[in-house]
Amino acid sequence: METLNFKTNIKCSGCVTAVTPFLNGIPSIAHVDGWNVDTASPDKILTVQTTDNRIGEEIQQAVQQAGYRAEPIERP
């Protein structure tokens, strides 16, 4: 399992609800606790658990389709 992290502008639970169908539609994201947005973080970090670490662009596009943005970041 791989972990990908993104800085986003997803600010609240309503925003999370808006991106949910787009992210859940990506087959290589783990469906049990597959992704999470830390809306309390200043950078609104989206963490994605995936079986394919090459899907970063697909995740960015899914978030963008929901009307938000996601920029890949490295986390220790």
N, C-alpha and C positions, 0 to 999 in steps of 0.2 A: 504494500500500500504506500502510495506517495502522498505528500502534503504540499499543496500549492497555496500561496498567500497573495492577496491583492489588497491594495489600498482602494477604498471605494468612497462614494458619496451616499451610501445607503444609511440613512440617519435614524429610522424608527421602525417599529414593528409593522407599520403599514407598508413601508418601503420593502421590508423583508417579504411580506406577503405578495407584493407586486413581482418580485424576482423569482419567487418560489417555482412557478410552473416552468419558467425558462431554464433554471438550473436543474430541476428534477427531470427535465426532458433530455438531459445529456446522459447517454447510457453508461459511460465509463466512470461516472461519479457514484461512489458507494451510496446505496440507498438507505442504509442504517447510519444515522449521524454523518451523512455524506458531506455536508457543508454547514457552515455557521458564520454569522456576521456578528462581530463584537461591536455593537452600536455604542457601547460605553467608551470604547477606545477613541482617541482623537482622530486616528486614521481610518476608523470604521473598517477594521480588517475583516475581509472575507477569507475564511480558511476552508479549503476543499480537500477532502480525502478522495483519492482516485486510484484506479488501477493503471492509468496511462498518464504519465507526467507530460505528455506532448499536447495536452488539450488546453493549454493556457489561453490561446487565442480564441478557442471555442467558448470558453468561460467568459472572456471579455465580451464577445459578441452577444452571448445570452444576456448578460447584465445590461449591455447597451440596448438590446431589443426591449427591455423592460423600462428603459428611460434613464438609466444610471450609468456610471462609469466605473471601471475597475482597472487598476494599473498593477502589474506584477511587482512584487517585492520579495526580497530575501529575508527570512527570519531565522534567527539562531536556533 
